Amino acid sequence: MLQPVALAHKSLADYTHIVGRPLVEEIRELAEPLKGTRVVQLSATAFGGGVSEILYTLIPLMRDVGLEVEWQVIYGREEFFNSTKLMHNALQGAPQDLTEEQWATWFQYNEMNARELSRGWDVCLVHDPQPAAMLSLEDATFVCKQFGIDTSRPMMCQVSRFDPWKDPLGVIDAYRIVKEERADVQLALVGSMASDDPEGWDFYNSTLAHA
């Protein structure tokens, strides 16, 4: 049911005249411990949009440094993509929500596609909300629980470094607004400290104070 996408060959050497040999050699060195890692990239379509544009180039380059990478497109009919279009619009601010039937359709197609993921991948990268429910993997639940996240409850999440331009304080404010109507919602601010950001810890502490 999942459809593999055929890709042309590309090599990092093609970019040497743009980025320079030292950077190409550094990328190959960094990739050395990952050689043989089996990666599957999942998306809703192979044409149109940023994900497709990136993967057509990125995956051949990942293969060139020794990873075993495939790109697979999920199966869905009109009822599925009608539901996920509403989801896209809502995530970007439209005052819409899916009906119970549309949520059920989304889960149903994800379950069908997830059954096809049976080849023992080491890493699965999921692009876009259409196939997001496929990773209702036990490992993910275990990791979430280590940080006090209840995977049975709704959650808001921002993944970013801690700086004013990512506005974690605004995310906390938005969470409080949502919590007035959904008392069971959780908020996860996920990030790490960047070595080139001396203000990171200060803003992290300001975020904790605001929370």
C-alpha positions as CSV (number, residue, x, y, z in Angstrom):
1,M,0.0,0.0,0.0
2,L,2.9,2.4,0.7
3,Q,4.4,3.6,-2.5
4,P,8.2,3.9,-2.8
5,V,9.5,6.9,-4.7
6,A,12.2,6.5,-7.3
7,L,15.1,8.9,-7.0
8,A,18.0,9.9,-9.2
9,H,21.6,9.6,-8.0
10,K,23.3,12.5,-6.4
11,S,26.7,12.9,-4.8
12,L,28.1,15.3,-2.3
13,A,31.0,15.7,-4.7
14,D,28.5,17.6,-7.0
15,Y,28.5,20.4,-4.4
16,T,32.2,20.7,-3.8
17,H,32.6,23.8,-6.0
18,I,29.9,25.5,-4.0
19,V,30.6,24.6,-0.3
20,G,34.3,23.6,-0.6
21,R,36.0,20.3,0.0
22,P,36.6,20.7,3.8
23,L,32.8,20.8,4.4
24,V,32.1,17.8,2.2
25,E,34.8,15.8,4.0
26,E,33.4,16.9,7.4
27,I,29.9,15.7,6.4
28,R,31.3,12.3,5.3
29,E,33.2,12.0,8.6
30,L,30.2,12.8,10.7
31,A,28.1,10.3,8.7
32,E,30.6,7.5,9.2
33,P,29.2,6.1,12.5
34,L,25.7,6.1,10.9
35,K,26.7,3.9,7.9
36,G,24.2,1.1,7.3
37,T,21.4,2.8,9.4
38,R,18.0,2.0,7.8
39,V,15.9,5.1,7.4
40,V,12.4,5.5,5.9
41,Q,11.0,8.9,5.1
42,L,7.1,9.1,5.1
43,S,5.1,11.7,3.4
44,A,1.6,12.2,2.0
45,T,2.7,13.1,-1.6
46,A,5.8,12.9,-3.8
47,F,4.9,16.1,-5.7
48,G,4.4,19.7,-4.7
49,G,5.4,21.5,-1.5
50,G,8.5,21.9,0.5
51,V,8.8,18.4,1.8
52,S,8.9,16.9,-1.7
53,E,11.4,19.5,-2.9
54,I,13.8,18.7,-0.1
55,L,13.5,14.9,-0.1
56,Y,14.2,14.6,-3.9
57,T,17.7,16.0,-3.1
58,L,18.3,15.1,0.5
59,I,17.7,11.3,0.2
60,P,20.2,10.7,-2.6
61,L,22.8,12.6,-0.5
62,M,22.0,10.5,2.6
63,R,22.5,7.4,0.5
64,D,25.8,8.8,-0.8
65,V,27.2,9.0,2.7
66,G,26.2,5.4,3.5
67,L,22.8,5.4,4.9
68,E,20.1,3.0,3.6
69,V,17.2,5.4,3.0
70,E,13.8,5.0,1.3
71,W,11.1,7.4,0.7
72,Q,7.5,6.1,0.8
73,V,4.2,7.8,0.2
74,I,1.2,6.8,2.2
75,Y,-2.1,5.6,0.7
76,G,-5.2,7.7,1.0
77,R,-8.5,8.4,-0.7
78,E,-10.5,11.6,-1.0
79,E,-12.2,11.2,2.3
80,F,-8.8,11.0,4.0
81,F,-7.3,14.0,2.3
82,N,-10.5,16.1,2.9
83,S,-10.0,15.4,6.6
84,T,-6.3,16.2,6.6
85,K,-6.9,19.5,4.7
86,L,-9.1,20.6,7.5
87,M,-6.4,19.6,9.9
88,H,-3.8,21.7,8.0
89,N,-6.1,24.7,8.0
90,A,-6.8,24.4,11.7
91,L,-3.1,24.1,12.6
92,Q,-2.5,27.3,10.7
93,G,-5.2,29.2,12.5
94,A,-8.5,28.5,10.8
95,P,-11.4,28.2,13.3
96,Q,-12.2,24.6,12.2
97,D,-12.1,21.1,13.7
98,L,-12.6,17.6,12.4
99,T,-15.8,15.8,13.1
100,E,-15.6,12.5,15.0
101,E,-16.1,10.7,11.7
102,Q,-13.2,12.6,10.1
103,W,-10.9,11.8,13.1
104,A,-11.9,8.2,12.7
105,T,-11.1,8.3,9.0
106,W,-7.6,9.8,9.8
107,F,-6.8,7.1,12.3
108,Q,-8.2,4.3,10.0
109,Y,-5.9,5.2,7.1
110,N,-3.0,5.7,9.4
111,E,-3.5,2.2,10.8
112,M,-3.7,0.7,7.3
113,N,-0.5,2.4,6.3
114,A,1.3,1.6,9.6
115,R,0.8,-2.1,8.9
116,E,3.0,-1.8,5.9
117,L,5.9,-0.5,8.0
118,S,7.2,-4.0,8.7
119,R,10.7,-4.0,7.4
120,G,12.6,-3.2,10.6
121,W,13.6,0.4,10.0
122,D,16.0,2.0,12.5
123,V,14.6,5.5,12.0
124,C,11.2,6.6,10.6
125,L,10.9,10.3,9.7
126,V,7.2,11.5,9.4
127,H,6.5,14.6,7.3
128,D,3.2,16.5,7.6
129,P,0.2,15.7,9.8
130,Q,-1.4,13.2,7.3
131,P,0.7,10.2,8.5
132,A,1.4,11.5,12.0
133,A,-0.7,8.9,13.7
134,M,1.4,6.0,12.3
135,L,4.0,6.5,15.0
136,S,1.9,5.4,17.9
137,L,5.1,3.4,18.6
138,E,5.8,1.9,22.2
139,D,9.2,3.4,22.2
140,A,7.8,6.9,21.8
141,T,5.4,6.4,24.6
142,F,8.2,5.2,26.9
143,V,10.3,8.3,26.1
144,C,7.4,10.6,26.7
145,K,6.6,9.0,30.1
146,Q,10.2,9.6,31.2
147,F,9.5,13.3,31.0
148,G,6.1,13.2,32.8
149,I,4.0,13.3,29.6
150,D,0.7,11.5,29.6
151,T,0.3,10.1,26.1
152,S,-3.4,9.5,26.6
153,R,-4.1,13.3,27.0
154,P,-4.0,16.1,24.4
155,M,-0.7,18.0,24.2
156,M,0.6,21.2,22.8
157,C,4.3,21.1,21.8
158,Q,7.0,23.5,20.6
159,V,10.4,22.3,19.6
160,S,13.0,25.1,19.4
161,R,15.9,26.7,21.2
162,F,15.1,29.1,24.0
163,D,15.3,32.6,22.7
164,P,12.8,35.5,22.4
165,W,12.2,35.0,18.7
166,K,10.7,31.5,19.3
167,D,8.5,33.1,21.9
168,P,8.0,30.3,24.4
169,L,6.4,32.9,26.7
170,G,3.7,33.4,24.1
171,V,3.3,29.6,23.7
172,I,2.8,29.4,27.5
173,D,0.1,32.1,27.3
174,A,-1.6,30.3,24.4
175,Y,-1.5,27.1,26.5
176,R,-3.3,28.9,29.3
177,I,-6.0,30.1,27.0
178,V,-6.5,26.6,25.6
179,K,-6.5,25.1,29.1
180,E,-9.5,27.2,30.1
181,E,-11.6,25.1,27.7
182,R,-9.5,21.8,27.8
183,A,-8.4,21.3,31.3
184,D,-6.6,18.0,30.4
185,V,-4.2,19.6,27.9
186,Q,-0.5,19.5,28.4
187,L,2.3,21.7,27.2
188,A,5.8,20.5,26.3
189,L,8.5,23.0,25.5
190,V,11.3,20.9,24.0
191,G,14.7,22.2,23.3
192,S,18.4,22.1,24.0
193,M,21.1,24.7,24.6
194,A,23.1,25.8,21.6
195,S,26.8,26.5,22.1
196,D,26.6,29.6,20.0
197,D,23.8,31.2,22.1
198,P,25.2,32.7,25.4
199,E,21.8,34.1,26.3
200,G,20.1,30.7,26.1
201,W,20.2,29.8,29.8
202,D,19.0,33.3,30.8
203,F,16.0,33.0,28.6
204,Y,15.4,29.4,29.7
205,N,15.2,30.7,33.3
206,S,12.9,33.5,32.2
207,T,10.7,30.9,30.6
208,L,10.6,28.8,33.8
209,A,9.7,31.9,35.8
210,H,6.8,32.7,33.4
211,A,5.6,29.1,33.6
